[in-house]
């Protein structure tokens, strides 16, 4: 029996729903298309693993079929029918989601241990975007020494191992929006309470520089726009030191993620990322104007997928499968967001998971 496959989606890619309503109608607060109730999605600044709205208890409901339905069908038809989606609350600390993923792995192994059919004993893990970070933290910090006995292989797709400038954009007043539409106050206030978003801040060399090109530390509050710091000084809305605490935590998370997989998994890990789309590489901060971030003149190139730059997606010593925009044609919602809908990505994923001789040989760039 083939190893069960667990797919872990990216940020924004699960519906969020109030699970304890008086009336079940209109209790979907986020589905990425029709429902985007940002006021409901805010987390409590005093307890960021809980919702701000005292009348709601919000949990993930389902993943977004429009983005992942085709890929899941391919996995179930061409790899194993025992292919599952792990849904998580992408607003929250990825460490929480990683612990829940470990429990889900146990559930899947239990479910696939059937009479007369030997249990495979291991799962394969596939992560898109932030889902790859959830997987890596789970393997390194939750499963730890058991990782090699629980996980056969890992494939990540468009994962921002060193973050994305888009995460900065979501936090700042006057910027455009991380969620794909005009940036209004309710969206901004919600985003500022999401630990998962802070954990996507860019940590690669050259991501954030001063107007003279000097590198700036994005995890230092003094590098940030003064107008943003003033917003966090509102003690009625945020506890003292809230922003610094979030940045400190994000720095620690980035350091935790920037470690190699254990040796028994190192050769059974591979990643796929996109190039060919105009992608932000470096943003300048005008230190003479209150650390204003210049989104009108971000340095860009085509070495990314429109959201995650190649410098953030690369892992030292690993050769990825590069998916060029020209290979997948015109895009509707962006190469990053809908990467899993395209056949070159699905084919590479299926090949890696089905390979009897080990996944590593499939993760070699054709270029």
C-alpha positions as CSV (number, residue, x, y, z in Angstrom):
1,X,0.0,0.0,0.0
2,X,1.3,3.5,-0.9
3,X,2.1,5.9,1.8
4,X,-0.9,8.1,2.7
5,X,-0.4,11.7,1.6
6,X,-1.3,14.7,3.7
7,X,-1.5,18.1,2.0
8,X,-1.1,21.3,4.0
9,X,-2.5,24.4,2.3
10,X,-1.2,28.0,2.3
11,X,-2.1,31.2,4.1
12,X,-5.7,32.3,3.5
13,X,-6.6,29.0,1.9
14,X,-9.0,27.5,4.4
15,X,-12.5,28.8,5.2
16,X,-12.8,30.1,8.8
17,X,-16.1,29.6,10.6
18,X,-17.7,30.2,13.9
19,X,-18.1,26.7,15.3
20,X,-20.4,27.6,18.3
21,X,-23.2,29.7,16.8
22,X,-26.8,30.2,18.0
23,X,-27.9,30.3,14.4
24,X,-25.7,28.5,11.9
25,X,-26.6,30.9,9.0
26,X,-23.9,33.4,7.9
27,X,-21.3,31.9,10.2
28,X,-18.6,31.6,7.5
29,X,-16.3,34.6,8.2
30,X,-13.7,33.9,5.5
31,X,-13.9,31.9,2.3
32,X,-11.5,34.2,0.3
33,X,-14.2,35.1,-2.2
34,X,-17.6,36.0,-0.9
35,X,-17.0,36.3,2.9
36,X,-14.2,38.4,4.3
37,X,-15.4,39.6,7.6
38,X,-12.2,41.2,8.9
39,X,-13.7,42.6,12.1
40,X,-14.6,39.0,13.1
41,X,-11.1,37.7,12.1
42,X,-9.1,39.8,14.5
43,X,-7.2,37.9,17.2
44,X,-6.9,39.3,20.7
45,X,-3.7,41.3,21.1
46,X,-3.7,40.1,24.7
47,X,-4.0,36.5,23.7
48,X,-3.2,35.9,20.1
49,X,-4.3,32.3,20.0
50,X,-7.9,33.4,20.7
51,X,-10.4,35.5,18.7
52,X,-11.0,39.1,19.7
53,X,-14.8,38.8,19.2
54,X,-16.1,37.3,22.5
55,X,-19.2,36.0,20.7
56,X,-17.3,33.8,18.3
57,X,-15.0,30.7,18.4
58,X,-13.5,30.5,14.9
59,X,-12.0,27.3,13.5
60,X,-11.0,26.2,10.0
61,X,-13.9,24.7,8.1
62,X,-12.5,23.4,4.7
63,X,-9.8,24.2,2.2
64,X,-10.6,26.1,-1.0
65,X,-11.5,23.6,-3.6
66,X,-11.1,26.0,-6.5
67,X,-7.3,26.1,-5.8
68,X,-6.7,22.6,-4.5
69,X,-9.5,20.4,-5.8
70,X,-7.7,19.4,-9.0
71,X,-4.5,18.6,-7.3
72,X,-6.2,16.5,-4.7
73,X,-8.0,14.5,-7.5
74,X,-4.6,13.9,-9.1
75,X,-3.1,12.6,-5.9
76,X,-6.0,10.3,-5.2
77,X,-6.0,8.9,-8.7
78,X,-2.3,8.7,-9.4
79,X,-0.7,8.2,-6.0
80,X,-3.1,6.9,-3.4
81,X,-6.8,7.3,-2.6
82,X,-5.6,7.8,1.0
83,X,-4.8,11.5,0.3
84,X,-6.0,14.0,2.8
85,X,-6.1,17.8,3.4
86,X,-5.0,19.1,6.7
87,X,-6.8,22.4,7.4
88,X,-5.6,24.8,9.9
89,X,-6.2,28.4,11.1
90,X,-3.6,30.4,9.0
91,X,-4.1,33.5,11.2
92,X,-2.4,31.8,14.2
93,X,1.1,30.8,15.2
94,X,2.5,28.2,12.8
95,X,3.8,26.3,15.8
96,X,0.2,25.6,16.9
97,X,-0.7,24.4,13.4
98,X,2.4,22.2,13.4
99,X,1.4,20.5,16.7
100,X,-2.1,19.9,15.2
101,X,-0.5,18.4,12.1
102,X,1.4,15.9,14.2
103,X,-1.8,14.8,15.7
104,X,-3.4,14.6,12.2
105,X,-0.5,12.4,11.1
106,X,-1.3,9.9,13.9
107,X,-5.0,10.0,12.9
108,X,-4.2,9.2,9.3
109,X,-1.9,6.4,10.2
110,X,-4.6,5.0,12.5
111,X,-7.2,5.2,9.8
112,X,-5.1,3.5,7.1
113,X,-4.2,0.6,9.4
114,X,-6.9,-1.8,8.1
115,X,-7.6,-5.5,8.6
116,X,-5.7,-7.6,6.0
117,X,-3.8,-4.6,4.7
118,X,-0.3,-3.9,6.2
119,X,-0.1,-0.4,7.5
120,X,2.6,1.7,5.6
121,X,3.6,3.2,8.9
122,X,4.6,6.5,7.3
123,X,3.0,9.4,5.5
124,X,4.2,11.7,2.8
125,X,3.7,15.4,3.4
126,X,3.0,18.1,0.7
127,X,2.8,21.8,1.6
128,X,1.9,24.8,-0.5
129,X,3.2,28.2,0.5
130,X,3.0,28.7,4.3
131,X,2.0,25.0,4.5
132,X,5.6,24.1,3.9
133,X,6.6,26.1,7.0
134,X,4.0,24.2,9.1
135,X,5.4,20.9,7.8
136,X,9.1,21.8,8.5
137,X,8.4,23.1,12.0
138,X,6.4,20.0,12.8
139,X,9.1,17.7,11.6
140,X,11.9,19.6,13.3
141,X,10.3,20.5,16.6
142,X,7.2,18.3,17.2
143,X,8.1,14.9,15.7
144,X,11.8,15.4,16.2
145,X,13.5,11.9,16.6
146,X,10.3,10.2,15.4
147,X,10.3,12.1,12.1
148,X,12.1,9.4,10.2
149,X,9.7,6.7,11.4
150,X,6.5,8.7,10.7
151,X,7.4,10.6,7.4
152,X,8.6,9.0,4.2
153,X,9.1,12.1,2.0
154,X,8.2,15.8,1.9
155,X,7.5,18.0,-1.0
156,X,6.9,21.8,-0.7
157,X,5.6,24.1,-3.4
158,X,6.3,27.9,-3.5
159,X,7.1,27.9,0.2
160,X,8.6,31.2,1.5
161,X,11.3,29.7,3.7
162,X,12.7,33.2,4.1
163,X,9.5,35.2,3.9
164,X,8.0,37.7,1.5
165,X,7.9,41.4,1.2
166,X,4.2,41.0,0.7
167,X,3.9,40.4,4.5
168,X,5.3,43.8,5.2
169,X,2.8,45.4,2.8
170,X,-0.1,43.9,4.8
171,X,0.9,45.6,8.0
172,X,1.4,49.2,6.8
173,X,-1.1,52.0,6.4
174,X,-1.2,53.3,2.8
175,X,0.1,50.1,1.3
176,X,-1.8,47.8,-1.0
177,X,-3.2,44.6,0.5
178,X,-1.8,41.1,1.2
179,X,-5.3,39.8,0.7
180,X,-5.6,40.9,-3.0
181,X,-7.8,43.9,-2.7
182,X,-7.7,47.5,-1.6
183,X,-6.3,48.0,1.8
184,X,-8.9,49.3,4.3
185,X,-8.7,49.8,8.0
186,X,-10.5,46.7,9.1
187,X,-8.2,44.5,7.0
188,X,-5.1,46.3,8.4
189,X,-6.2,45.9,12.0
190,X,-7.0,42.3,11.5
191,X,-3.6,41.5,9.8
192,X,-1.7,43.1,12.6
193,X,-3.0,40.6,15.1
194,X,-2.0,37.5,13.1
195,X,1.2,35.7,14.3
196,X,1.1,33.6,11.1
197,X,1.6,36.8,9.0
198,X,4.5,38.1,11.1
199,X,6.2,34.7,10.6
200,X,6.2,35.5,6.9
201,X,8.3,38.6,7.2
202,X,11.3,38.5,4.8
203,X,14.6,37.4,6.4
204,X,16.8,36.9,3.3
205,X,19.8,39.1,2.6
206,X,18.9,42.4,0.8
207,X,15.1,42.2,1.4
208,X,14.9,45.5,3.3
209,X,17.4,48.3,2.9
210,X,17.7,52.1,3.7
211,X,17.5,54.7,1.0
212,X,21.3,54.4,0.7
213,X,21.2,50.7,0.4
214,X,22.2,49.8,4.0
215,X,20.6,46.5,5.2
216,X,17.9,47.0,7.8
217,X,16.7,44.5,10.4
218,X,13.0,43.9,9.7
219,X,12.6,42.3,13.1
220,X,13.8,45.5,14.9
221,X,10.9,47.9,15.6
222,X,13.2,50.8,14.9
223,X,13.3,49.8,11.3
224,X,9.6,50.3,10.9
225,X,7.5,53.2,9.7
226,X,6.9,55.6,12.5
227,X,3.2,55.8,11.6
228,X,2.9,52.1,12.3
229,X,4.6,52.4,15.6
230,X,2.2,55.1,16.6
231,X,-0.7,52.9,15.8
232,X,0.6,50.3,18.2
233,X,1.1,52.9,20.9
234,X,-2.7,53.0,21.3
235,X,-2.9,51.2,24.7
236,X,-6.6,50.8,24.4
237,X,-6.2,48.5,21.4
238,X,-2.8,46.8,22.1
239,X,-0.9,45.9,25.3
240,X,2.5,47.6,25.8
241,X,5.2,46.0,23.8
242,X,2.8,44.1,21.5
243,X,4.6,44.9,18.2
244,X,8.1,44.2,19.6
245,X,6.8,40.9,21.0
246,X,5.5,39.8,17.6
247,X,8.7,40.8,15.9
248,X,10.8,38.9,18.5
249,X,8.6,35.9,18.0
250,X,8.9,36.1,14.2
251,X,12.7,36.3,14.4
252,X,12.8,33.2,16.6
253,X,10.5,31.4,14.2
254,X,12.7,32.3,11.2
255,X,15.7,30.9,13.1
256,X,13.9,27.7,14.0
257,X,12.9,27.2,10.3
258,X,16.4,27.9,9.0
259,X,17.7,24.5,9.9
260,X,18.3,21.3,7.9
261,X,16.0,18.4,8.0
262,X,17.3,15.4,10.0
263,X,19.7,13.2,7.9
264,X,17.2,10.4,7.5
265,X,14.8,12.8,5.7
266,X,17.3,15.1,4.0
267,X,17.5,13.0,0.9
268,X,13.8,12.5,0.8
269,X,12.9,16.2,0.7
270,X,12.3,18.3,-2.4
271,X,10.7,21.6,-3.3
272,X,9.1,23.2,-6.3
273,X,9.0,27.0,-6.9
274,X,8.1,29.3,-9.6
275,X,10.1,31.8,-11.6
276,X,9.2,34.1,-14.5
277,X,6.7,36.4,-12.8
278,X,7.6,40.0,-11.7
279,X,8.4,39.6,-8.0
280,X,9.5,42.1,-5.3
281,X,13.1,41.5,-4.3
282,X,14.1,44.6,-2.3
283,X,12.2,47.3,-0.6
284,X,13.8,50.6,0.4
285,X,13.0,52.5,3.6
286,X,13.5,56.2,3.7
287,X,15.1,56.8,7.1
288,X,14.9,60.6,6.5
289,X,11.1,60.5,6.3
290,X,10.1,58.5,9.4
291,X,11.2,55.2,7.9
292,X,8.7,55.4,5.1
293,X,8.5,52.2,3.0
294,X,8.6,53.0,-0.7
295,X,6.2,50.6,-2.3
296,X,6.1,52.8,-5.4
297,X,9.7,51.9,-6.2
298,X,10.2,48.3,-5.0
299,X,13.1,46.6,-6.8
300,X,11.8,43.7,-8.7
301,X,12.8,41.0,-11.2
302,X,11.4,37.9,-12.7
303,X,13.1,35.5,-10.4
304,X,10.0,34.5,-8.4
305,X,6.3,33.6,-8.6
306,X,4.9,37.0,-8.0
307,X,4.8,36.7,-4.3
308,X,7.8,34.7,-3.1
309,X,11.2,35.6,-4.6
310,X,13.7,33.0,-5.5
311,X,16.1,34.2,-2.7
312,X,13.4,33.4,-0.2
313,X,12.4,30.0,-1.7
314,X,15.9,28.6,-2.2
315,X,17.4,26.1,0.3
316,X,21.2,25.8,0.4
317,X,22.4,22.6,-1.1
318,X,19.1,21.7,-2.7
319,X,18.2,21.8,-6.4
320,X,14.5,22.6,-6.9
321,X,12.2,21.9,-9.8
322,X,11.8,25.4,-11.3
323,X,8.4,26.0,-12.9
324,X,8.7,28.9,-15.3
325,X,5.6,31.1,-15.9
326,X,6.0,30.4,-19.6
327,X,5.4,26.7,-18.9
328,X,2.0,27.2,-17.4
329,X,0.7,30.0,-19.6
330,X,-1.5,32.9,-18.6
331,X,-2.5,33.2,-15.0
332,X,-5.7,34.4,-13.5
333,X,-4.9,35.0,-9.8
334,X,-1.1,34.7,-9.9
335,X,1.6,32.1,-10.3
336,X,2.0,31.7,-6.5
337,X,-1.6,31.4,-5.5
338,X,-2.7,28.9,-8.1
339,X,0.5,27.0,-8.6
340,X,-1.1,23.7,-7.6
341,X,-3.7,24.0,-10.4
342,X,-1.2,23.7,-13.2
343,X,-0.2,20.3,-14.8
344,X,3.6,20.8,-14.7
345,X,3.4,21.3,-10.9
346,X,1.0,18.4,-10.5
347,X,3.1,16.1,-12.7
348,X,6.3,16.9,-10.8
349,X,4.5,16.3,-7.5
350,X,3.1,12.9,-8.6
351,X,6.4,11.8,-10.0
352,X,8.2,12.6,-6.7
353,X,5.6,10.8,-4.6
354,X,5.5,7.7,-6.8
355,X,9.2,7.2,-7.2
356,X,10.2,3.9,-5.7
357,X,13.9,4.8,-5.7
358,X,13.7,8.0,-3.6
359,X,12.3,11.4,-4.2
360,X,15.6,13.2,-4.5
361,X,16.4,12.5,-8.2
362,X,13.1,14.3,-9.1
363,X,14.2,17.5,-7.5
364,X,16.8,18.5,-10.0
365,X,16.3,21.6,-12.1
366,X,16.0,20.9,-15.9
367,X,18.0,24.0,-16.5
